[in-house]
């Protein structure tokens, strides 16, 4: 679902041209989606979903890639008020779902170690692999990634517990029951 952002009239200073600039306020419709991600990665030739810090230009350009509103002056993005950029960041970081995952995931059989680099093509692959319809690429990106994770968990066979894991689990359950019932044995 697109996010509506209102940018007020802006009166600013262009340091390169050393002149004042004026922009009429505009209502933007933004969509943090796989489509936006794909546009950005096609331009910058690097993964957006990485831990590598992004430059101010890259961040501004991602907001441009998210913009659905036609005919927006591309220079207005350089003058966005802090409250508007904060609102955009909150929208990007919103999980958009009630689904949560525990950090301990006994069904995940992936080896630990180096984190996989996720690009738009990897996400498209996951969508194809799990039969997720292409119209979901317009979903909020965090919502789509959560759906993919749910598909992965539901399609991964349950790992059997080793004897020691089973005994540790039983000890923990017995300790919980003793504490709840206020007994010693």
DABEL-V735576 format. One record per residue. N is the residue number from 1. SS is DSSP state (helix for helix, strand for strand, loop for the rest). Layout:
N:SS, N:SS
This chain:
1:loop, 2:loop, 3:strand, 4:strand, 5:strand, 6:strand, 7:strand, 8:loop, 9:loop, 10:strand, 11:strand, 12:strand, 13:strand, 14:strand, 15:loop, 16:loop, 17:loop, 18:loop, 19:strand, 20:strand, 21:strand, 22:strand, 23:strand, 24:loop, 25:loop, 26:strand, 27:strand, 28:strand, 29:strand, 30:strand, 31:loop, 32:loop, 33:loop, 34:helix, 35:helix, 36:helix, 37:helix, 38:helix, 39:helix, 40:helix, 41:helix, 42:helix, 43:helix, 44:helix, 45:loop, 46:loop, 47:loop, 48:loop, 49:strand, 50:loop, 51:loop, 52:loop, 53:loop, 54:loop, 55:loop, 56:helix, 57:helix, 58:helix, 59:helix, 60:helix, 61:helix, 62:helix, 63:helix, 64:helix, 65:helix, 66:helix, 67:strand, 68:loop, 69:loop, 70:loop, 71:loop, 72:loop, 73:loop, 74:helix, 75:helix, 76:helix, 77:helix, 78:helix, 79:helix, 80:loop, 81:loop, 82:helix, 83:helix, 84:helix, 85:helix, 86:helix, 87:helix, 88:helix, 89:helix, 90:helix, 91:helix, 92:helix, 93:helix, 94:loop, 95:loop, 96:loop, 97:loop, 98:loop, 99:loop, 100:loop, 101:loop, 102:loop, 103:loop, 104:loop, 105:loop, 106:loop, 107:loop, 108:loop, 109:loop, 110:loop, 111:loop, 112:loop, 113:loop, 114:loop, 115:loop, 116:loop, 117:loop, 118:strand, 119:loop, 120:helix, 121:helix, 122:helix, 123:helix, 124:helix, 125:helix, 126:helix, 127:helix, 128:helix, 129:helix, 130:helix, 131:loop, 132:loop, 133:loop, 134:helix, 135:helix, 136:helix, 137:helix, 138:helix, 139:loop, 140:loop, 141:helix, 142:helix, 143:helix, 144:helix, 145:helix, 146:helix, 147:helix, 148:helix, 149:helix, 150:helix, 151:helix, 152:helix, 153:helix, 154:helix, 155:loop, 156:loop, 157:loop, 158:loop, 159:loop, 160:loop, 161:loop, 162:loop, 163:helix, 164:helix, 165:helix, 166:helix, 167:helix, 168:helix, 169:helix, 170:helix, 171:helix, 172:helix, 173:helix, 174:helix, 175:helix, 176:helix, 177:helix, 178:helix, 179:helix, 180:helix, 181:helix, 182:loop, 183:loop, 184:loop, 185:loop
